[in-house]
Amino acid sequence: MKIGLLYRAYEDCVAILHVFCETKFDLENGSNTFTFFYKDDEYIFSKDEEVIAKCDYKIQLFHTFDEWKKFKGFDKLIQTQIVENYHTTNKELLEYLDAGNICLSSASISFEHPNFFYDPIINLIFFYYHFGYNFLNYYKFDKKENLLGVYHKPNNGININKKDRNYLYFKISDILKNDFKSYESSDYNLKLLLQPYSIFGHWMNNHITSYLDFTTSVCNLIFETLNPDSNQEEPENRMNGRQYITEKTLKSIAFSEENIFFIWYGPTKLYKHLMDMGFWFLNSEFYDESIELPYDDDFKSYSHMEQSVIDASIYLKSLKEEYKTNTEVHKHLMKTYGHKLQKNVKLLKEILSSYSKKENVLNLIKNGNGN
């Protein structure tokens, strides 16, 4: 059967393309049409509606959810949710799914549906190619000026309303003192206009894939966009328990190849998902839900995730006191945990080169059921 998939951008088809990452394909020279051959079917991707019209089964691919009712003449619609959560209601999602359409989503939702396929790894794949991580080479630079580095500076007019990050920043500053480095960006007159999300949002340019700042530190602290308890499944929460991971997590995994250690801070549910997949961060050694947490009057959201970040920072401080220099601390960490960095690298390469849920997605495309 010839299955036609009409697309407009990489965002529309990233999830399905990854399904075929090991599959033979033909690319028509000078065109935007290409065909994957799998079992008895041909999956024909094109931006040309006339090409798709000749296929046995016609699918519209898209990623901007709200426009789905405008598409006419297709056997099925497949929407791919990448980068962020759905910003629509559960009722609207159900209307779309109940109509026989498909969602391939990197963001979770609070209900189950046979036409909804969720895998947070879709975002890692998207960021890896869309932001050019595939162009990076790793040279194992050995310049450790800082013990722990972070891209965050509290109360600077840009990272506003980040009480969780500010709390941890000041806690870690108390522990590490001058061994804690906040990476700088250039100052200029319009900085407070151009960078904040609320006006022009140029902070998004921090998607830059370079690891040059990171490699100057023995370890780096990654603040994911969402906090450990973000978007809990409560009736009054408009985000209905939805969570996702960003390019920050990709950096903390991919840059393991440069022998850079990371402390990861983000949603507890997604942390456990990453651990189940086999990934590792330095605070994984300290994450323990069996311990009793201290109570902090100034910070009501205290969780085992915060505790693991603090304990990992204390551990780094103890290593610095013992080994004296950042270089020697890094050597010790490499001797102790270097094999876990290499496992991160191995797992990411396996994810990029094959997809274990391939048949689930293809069954969903053809039969409307990915189970």
DOSERO-358667 format. One record per residue: z, y, x of N, C-alpha, C, O, CB in turn. Coordinates in steps of 0.1 Angstrom, whole numbers, plus 5000, padded with zeros to 4 digits. Glycine has a CB too. Layout:
% DOSERO-358667
ZYXZYXZYXZYXZYX
...
//
This chain:
% DOSERO-358667
500049885008500050005000500050135009500750135019501250004990
499250225005499250355012500250455005500050494993497850415012
501250485012502350575007502150715014502250725026503750515011
501850815006501650945011502851035010503551045000500451015003
503151105021504351185022503851325026503451355037505351135032
503851425016503451555018504651635024505751645018503051625005
504451695036505551765043505051905047503851935047506051695055
506051995049505652135054506252165067505752255074506152235043
507352105071508052135083508852015088509051915081509052255081
509352015101510051915106511351885098511751765097510451945121
511951985093513151975085512951885073513851815069513652105080
511751885068511451805056511451655059511851575050510051835050
511051615071510851475073511651415085511351305089509351455076
512551485091513251445103513951305101513851215109514351545106
514551285089515251155087514251035086514550935092516051165074
513151055079512150955077511450925091511150815094511150985066
511151035098510551015111511350925120510850845128510251145118
512650955119513550875128513650725124513850635133514950925128
513450695112513350555107512150485114512250365117513050555092
511150565118509950505124509950525139508850515145508650565118
511050555145511050595159510550485169510250505180512450635164
510550355164510050245172508650195167508250085171511050135172
508050255157506950205150505650255154505550375158507150235135
504650175155503250215159502750325149502950315137502350095159
502050425154501450525146500150575151499850565163502350635144
499250625142498050695146498150845143498650875132496850625138
497650925152497651065149496151115150495451095160498451145160
495751175139494351235139494251355147495051455145493951265124
493351355157493251465166492951595159492051605150492151435176
493651695163493451835157493951845142493551945136492051865157
494651755137495151765123496651755123497251725133494451655114
497151775111498651755109498951625101499951615095499151875101
497951535102498051405095498351295105497651285115496851375086
499351205102499651095111500150975102500651005091500651125122
499950855107500150735099501050635106500650605118498850675094
502050585100502850485106502550355099502350345087504450515104
502450245106502050115101503350025102503749985113500850045108
503849985090505049895090504849785080504649815068506249985088
504949665084504749545075503349565068502349575075505849535065
503349565055502049565048501749705043500749725036502049475036
502449805047502349945042501850045053502150025065503649985036
501150145048500850265056501550385051501450415039499250285056
502350445059503050565056502350685061502350715073504550565061
501650755053500750865057501451005055501651045043499350855049
501751075066502351205065501251305067500351295076503451215076
501251405059500251515060500751645053501551635044498951465054
500251755058500451885051499251915042499252015034500551995062
498251825041497051845033497251765020497351645020495851785041
497251835009497451774996496351684992496551584985497651884985
495151714997493951624994494151495001493651394995492651694999
494751485013494951355019495951275011495751155009495451385034
497051335007498051274999497551224986497951124981499251364997
496651304980496151264966495351134966495251074956495251384961
494851094978494050964979495050844981494550734981493150974990
496250864982497250754985497650684972497450744961498450804992
498150564973498550484961499850544955500150534943498750344965
500750594964502050634960502350774967502250784979503150534964
502650874959502651014964504151064964504751064953501751104956
504551114975505951164977505851304982505151334992506751074986
506651394976506851524982508151534990509251494985506951634970
508051565003509251585011509551735012508651825013508951535026
510851765011511351905012512751905016513451805016511151974999
513252025020514652035024515452145017516652155018514752055039
514752235011515352345003515552294989514652304981514552475004
516752254986517052184973516652254960516052184952518552154973
516852384959516652454946515252444941515052474929517152594948
514252414949512852424944512352304938511152294935512052464956
513152194937512652064933511952064920510951984918513751964933
512252144910511652144897510252194897509552184887512552214887
509852264908508552324909507452224913506252244911508552434919
507952104918506952004923506451924912507151864904507551914934
505151914911504451834900503451744906502851764916503751934890
503251624899502251534902502651434913501751364919501051604907
503951414916504351324926505051204919505751214909505251394936
505051084926505750974921507250984924508050924917505150844927
507551054934508951064939509151194947508251234954509450944946
510251254946510651364955511751314965512651244961511151484947
511651344978512651314987513151444994512351505001512151204998
514351474992514951594998515851555010516651465009515751674988
515651625021516551595033517451715035517051825036515651575046
518751685035519751785037520251785052520851685056520951765028
519851885059520251895073521052025076521052115067519051885082
521652035087522452155092523752175085524852165091521552275091
523752205072524952235065525152155052524352065050524952385061
526252185045526552115033525652155022524852255023528052145028
525552085011524852134999525652254993526852244992524752014988
524852354990525452474983524952474969524352574964525052604991
525252364962524852344948525952264941526752204948523452284946
525952254928527052184921526752034920525551994922527152244907
527751954918527551814916526651794904525851694904528951744914
526751874893525951854881524451864885523651794880526351954871
524151964893522751984897522251874906521151834904522652124904
523151824914522751714923522451584914521551514916523851684933
523351564905523151444896521951454887521251354885524351434887
521551574883520351594875519151554883518251484879520251734870
519151594896518051564905517951404908516951344907518151634918
519151354911519151204914518851114902518251014904520551174920
519451154891519251074879517751074874517350984867520051124868
516951174879515551184876514751084884513551084883515051324877
515451004893514750904901514350954915513650894923513550864894
514851074919514551134932515551094942516651034939514551294930
515251124955516051074966516651184974515951284976515250984975
517851174979518451254989518751175002519351075001519751324984
518251225013518651175026519451285032518951385036517351135035
520751265033521751375036522551345049523051245051522551395025
522751455057523651455068525051505063525951495071523151545079
525151555051526351605046526851515035526051455027526151745040
528151495034528751405024528851475011528851595010530151355029
529051395000529351444987530451364981530951264987528051444977
531051404970532251344965532051234955533051174950533151454959
530751194953530551084944529450994950528851034960530051134930
529350874944528250784949527150774939527350784927528950644951
525950754945524750734936523750654944523550674956524150874933
523050554937522150474944520950544951520350484960521650364935
520650664946519550734952520050834963519250914968518850814941
521250834966521850924976522150844989522950754989523051004971
521550885000521750815013522350915022521851025025520350765019
523550875027524350965036524550905050524950795051525750995030
524150985060524450945074524551075082523551145084523350855079
525751105087525951235094525151235107524951345113527451255098
524651125112523951115124522551185123521951225133523750975129
522151205110520851275108520851415115519851455120520551285093
522051475114522151605120522051595136521351685142523451675117
522651495142522451485156521051465160520551525170523351365161
520251385153518851375156518151505154517351535163518251265146
518351575143517651695141517951795152517051855157518151755127
519251825155519551915166518951875179518551965187521051935167
518951755182518551705195517051745198516751795209518651555196
516251735188514851765190514551905186513751975193513951675182
515151955175514852095170515252205180514552305182515452115157
516352185187516852285196516552245211516952315220518352295195
515752145213515252115226516152045236515952065248514852245232
517051975231517951895240517151785248517551745259519051825233
516051745243515151645249514551705262513951625270514151595240
514551835264513951895276515051905288514651945299513452035273
516251875285517351895295517251785305517051665302518651895288
517451825318517751725329519151755333519751855332516751745340
519751645339521151655343521251635358520751535364522051545336
522051725365522051725379523451705385523651705397521551855384
524451685376525751655381526351765390526851735401525851515388
526251885385526752005393528251985395528951935386526452135385
528752015406530151995410530852125413531252145424530351895421
530952215403531552345404532552365393532152395382530452455404
533852335396534852335386535752455388536852445394535652205386
535352565382536152685384537352695374538352755377535352815382
537252625363538252625352538752485349538052385351537652695340
539952475344540452345340539952315326539552205323542052355340
540052415316539652395302538852515298539352635299540852365293
537652505292536852615288536652605273536652495267535552615295
536352715267536052725252535152845249535252945255537352725244
534252825239533552935233534352995221533952965210532052895229
535353065224536053135213536953235219537553215230536953025205
537053355213537953455217538553515204537753575196537153575225
539853495201540353535189540453685187540553765196541753485187
540353725174540553865170539653965178540054075182542053905173
538353925180537454005187536454075177535454135182536653935198
536654065164535754125155534554035151533754075142535354255160
534353925158533253845156533653705149533253675139532453815169
534553635156535153515150536353545141537453525145535553415162
536053605130537153645121537453535111536653445109536753775113
538653545106539153445096539153305102538753205094538353455083
539453285114539453155121540953125125541153105137538553145133
541753115115543253095118543552965125544352965134544053105105
542852865122543052735128542652735143543452695152542252625121
541552795146541052805160541952905168542352875179539652855160
542353015161543253105168544553045171545153065182543453235159
545152965162546452905164546352815176547152815185546852815151
545252725177545152635188544852715201545352675212544052535186
544052815200543752895212545052945218545252935231542853015208
545953005210547153065216548152955220548852975230547853155205
548152845213549052735218548552675231549452655240549052615207
547252665233546752615246546952715257547152685268545252575244
546752845253546952945263548352945268548652975280546653085257
549352925260550752915264550952795274551752805283551652895252
550152685271550352565280549652585293550152555304549752445272
548352635293547552635305547552765312547152775324546152595301
547952875306547853005312546453035317545553035310548953015323
546353065330545153105336544152995338543053015342545353175349
544552865335543652755336542852735323542052645322544452625339
542952825314542252825301541252935302541553055303543152835289
539952905301538853005302538053015289537552925284537952965313
537953145284537153175273535853225278535753335284537853275263
534753155275533453205281532953335274533153355262532353095278
532453415283532053555278530653565274529753485279532353655290
530353655266528953695263528853845266529853915266528453665249
527653895269527454035274527854125263527754105251525954055277
528554235268528954345259527754445257527054475267530154415264
527654495245526654605242527054675230527854625222525154545241
526554795227527054885217527054825203527954845195526355005217
525954745200525754695186526354555185526054485175524354695183
527154505194527554365193528254335180528054225175528454345205
529154425176529954395163529054405151529554365140531054485162
527854455152526854455141525954325141525754265131526054575141
525454295153524454195154524954045154524353955149523654215167
526154025160526653885161527353825149527053715146527553885173
528153895142528953835131528053775120526953825117529953935125
528453665114527753595103527553695092526553695085528453475098
528553785089528553865077527453965077527154025066529853925075
526854005088525854105088524454045092523654015084526254225098
524254025105522953975110522953835115521953765116522354065121
524153785119524353645122523753595135523353485136523753565111
523653685145523053645158523953545165523453485175522753765166
525153525161525953425167525353285166525653195174527353415160
524453265157523753145155522853105168522552995170522853145143
522553215176521853185188522653115198522053075209521353315194
523953095195524753015204524352865203525052785210526253035201
523352835196522852695195522252655209521852545211521752675184
522052755218521452735231521952605237523152575236521752855240
521052525243521352395247521852385261522252285266520152305246
521952495268522352495282523852445284524652475275522252635288
524052375294525452325297526052395309527052355315525452175299
525452505314525852575326527252625325528052615335524952685329
527652685314529052725312529952605312530952605319529252805299
529652505304530452385303530752315316531852275319529852285293
529752315325529952235337530752305347531152245358528552205343
531152435345532052505354533552465351534452505359531852655353
533752395340535152355337535252205338534352125335535452405323
536452165341536752015341536651955327536051845326538251995346
537052035317537051985303536752105295536952225298538351915299
536152085283535852195273536452155260536452045256534352215273
536852265252537352245239536152285229535652395229538552335236
535852185220534752215210535452235197536152145192533752095210
535252345191535652375177534452345168533552425168536152515176
534552235160533552215150533652325139534652385138533652075144
532552335131532552445121533652425111534352525107531252445114
533852305107534952275097536252225104536152165114534452165087
537352255097538652215102538952075097538252015089539752315098
540052015103540451875099540551855084540151745079541751845105
541051945076541251925062540352005054540552035042542751965058
539152055060538252135052537652065040537351945041537152185061
537452135029536752085018537351955012536651855009535352065021
538651955011539351835006538851814991538451914984540851845006
538851694986538351664973539451704962540051614957538051514972
539451834960540351884950539551954939538552014942541451984956
540051944926539252004915538852154918537852204914539951994903
539852224924539552374925538752404938538352524940540852444926
538352304945537652324957536152324954535652214950537952224969
535452434955534052444951533152354960531952324956533552584952
533552314972532752234981532952084978532252004985533052264995
533752044969533851904964533951804975533351694974532651874956
534751824986534951734996533851715006533851615013535251604990
532851805006531651785014531951825028532651925031530451875009
531451745038531651765052530351735060529551655055532851685057
530251795072529051765080529451805094530451865097527851855075
528651755104528851785118527651875122526551875116528951655127
527851945133526852045138526452015152526751905158527452185138
525652105158525152085171526252085182526152035193524152195175
527452135178528652135187528951995191529351965202529852205181
528951905181529251765183528251695192528551615201529351685170
526951735190525851685198526151725213525951645222524551735194
526551845215526851895229527951815235527851765247527152045229
528951785227530151715233529851565236530551505243531351725223
528751515230528251385233527251385244527351315254527751315221
526151465242525051465251525451505265524851455275523951555246
526251605266526651655279527551565287528051595298527251795278
527951455281528651345289527751305301528351255311528951225280
526451315299525551275310525751365322525351335333524151285305
526251485320526551575331527951555337528451635345526351725327
528651455332530051425336530951535332531851575339530151405351
530751585320531651695314532551625304532051555295530751815308
533851655304534751605294534951705283534851825285536151575301
535151655271535351745259536551695251536851585250534051745251
537251805246538251785235537551825222537051935222539551865238
537551735212536851765200537851795189538851725187535951645196
537551905181538351945170537551965158536652045158539152075173
537751895147536951905135537551815124538651775124535551865138
536751795113537151715102537651575105536951505113536051705091
538851535101539451415104538551295100538351195107540751395097
537951305088537051195083535851175092535451065095536551235069
535251285097534151275106534551225120533851155127533351405107
535751265124536251215137536351065137535951005146537651285140
536851015126537050865125535650795124535550685130537850835112
534750865118533350805117532750795132532150695135532450895108
532950905139532450905153533150805162532550735170532651045159
534450785159535250685167534750545163534650455172536750695164
534450525150534050395146532650355152532350245154533850385130
531850465155530550435161530650405176529750355182529650565159
531850435182532150415196532150535205532250515217531050315200
532050655199532050775208533450805212534450755206531450895200
533650885222534950915228535051055232534051115238535250815239
536151115230536551255236537851235242538651145240536551365225
538251335251539451325258540651315249541651235252539651445268
540651385238541851385229541851255221542751225213541851505220
540751175222540851035216542050955221542550865215539550965217
542350985234543450915240544850955235545750885237543450945255
544851055227546151115222546151115207547251155201546351245228
545151075200545051085185545850965180545450845182543651085180
546950985173547850875169548550915156549351005155548950845180
548050855145548550885131549950825129550550855118547550845121
550450745138551750685136552850775140554050755136551850555143
552550885148553650965152554051075142553151105133553251045165
555251115142555751215133555351355138555551385150557251205131
554751435130554251565134555351665133556251665124553051605125
555351765142556351875141555951965130554751965125556351955155
556852045125556552135114556552275120557352315128557652125103
555452355116555352485121555252585109554352575101554052495130
556252675108556252765097555052855096554652905086557552845098
554452885108553352975109551952905107550952975106553353045122
551952775106550752705105550852585096551352475100550252655119
550452605083550752505073549752385074550052285068550652565059
548652395081547652295081547752195093546852125096546252355082
548952195099549152115111548851965108549351915098550652125116
548051895117547651765114547651685128547951745138546251755108
547351555127547251475139546151525148546151495160547151325136
545151585142544051635150544551755159544251755171542851685141
545251845153545851955161546751895172546651945184546652055153
547551795169548451745179547751675190548151685202549351635172
546651605187545851545198545251645207545151625220544751455192
544851765202544251865210545351925220545151945231543651985202
546551945214547652005222548051905232548351945244548852035212
548151775229548651675238547651655249548051635261548851545231
546351665246545351655257545351775266545151755278543951645250
545751895261545852015269547151995278547052035290546052135261
548151945273549351915281549051815292549551835304550551865273
548251715289547851615299547051685310547251655322547051505292
546151775307545351845317546251925326546051925338544251935310
547251995320548152075328548951985337549152025349549152145318
549351865333550151775342549251725353549751715365550651655334
547951705351547051665361546851775371546751745383545751615355
546751895366546552015376547852025385547652055396546352145368
548952005379550252015387550251905397550851925408551452015378
549751795394549751675403548751685414548951665426549651545396
547451725410546351715419545951855425545151855434545151655412
546551955420546452095426545152165423545152285420546652085440
543952095425542752165423541952105411542151995408541852165436
541052195405540252145394539352035398539051935391539452265388
538852045410537951935415538551805416538051705412537351975429
539851805421540551675422540951625408540951505406541851695431
541251715399541551675385540251605379540351495373541951795376
539151665382537951605376537651465383537151375376536751705379
537851455395537751325402538551215396538151105394537951335417
539851255393540751165387540251125373540351005369542151225386
539851225365539351195351538151105352537951015344539051315344
537251125362536051045363536450895367535850805362535051105374
537450885375537850755379538450675368538350555366538850755391
539250755359539950695348539050675336539150575329541150785345
538250775332537550775320536050795321535350805311538050885311
535550795333534050815335533250715328532150745323533750805350
533750585327533050485320532850515305531950465299533650345322
533850595299533750625285532650735283532050745273535050675280
532550825293531450925292530050855292529150885285531451025304
529950755301528750675302528450595289527250575285528750585314
529450555282529250485270528750585259527950555251530550425265
529250715259528750815250527250835253526450835243529450945253
526850835265525350855269524550735264523550755258525250865284
525050615266524450495262524250485247523150455242525150365267
525350525239525250515225524250615219523550585210526650545219
524250735225523350845220521850795222521050815214523650975227
521650745234520250695237519850585228518650575224520150655252
520750495224520450395215520150445201519250405194521650295214
520950545197520650615184519250675183518550675173521750715181
518950745195517650815195516450715196515350755191517650905208
516650595201515550505203515350405192514350345191515750435216
516350385183516250295172517150335161518050425163516550145176
516950285149517850315137518250195130517450125124517050415128
519550165130520050045124519950045109519949935103521550025128
519750165102519750165088518250185083518050235072520550285083
517350145091515950165088515550105075514950165066515050105099
515949975072515549905060516149965048515549965037515949765061
517350025049518050095038517250205033517050225021519450135042
516750285043515950405039514650365033514150425023515750495051
513950265039512650225034512750165020511850185012511950125044
513750085018514050025004514250144994513750134983515249935005
514950244998515150354990513850424986513650464975516150454996
512950444996511750514994510850434984510250484975510950535007
510750304986509850214978510450174965509750164955509450104986
511750144965512350084953513350164946513850134935512949954957
513750274953514850364946516250304948517150344940514550374932
516450214958517750164960517850124975517150044980518050034951
518750194982518950174996519950065000520150045012519250295003
520449994990521549894993520849764996521649664999522449884981
//
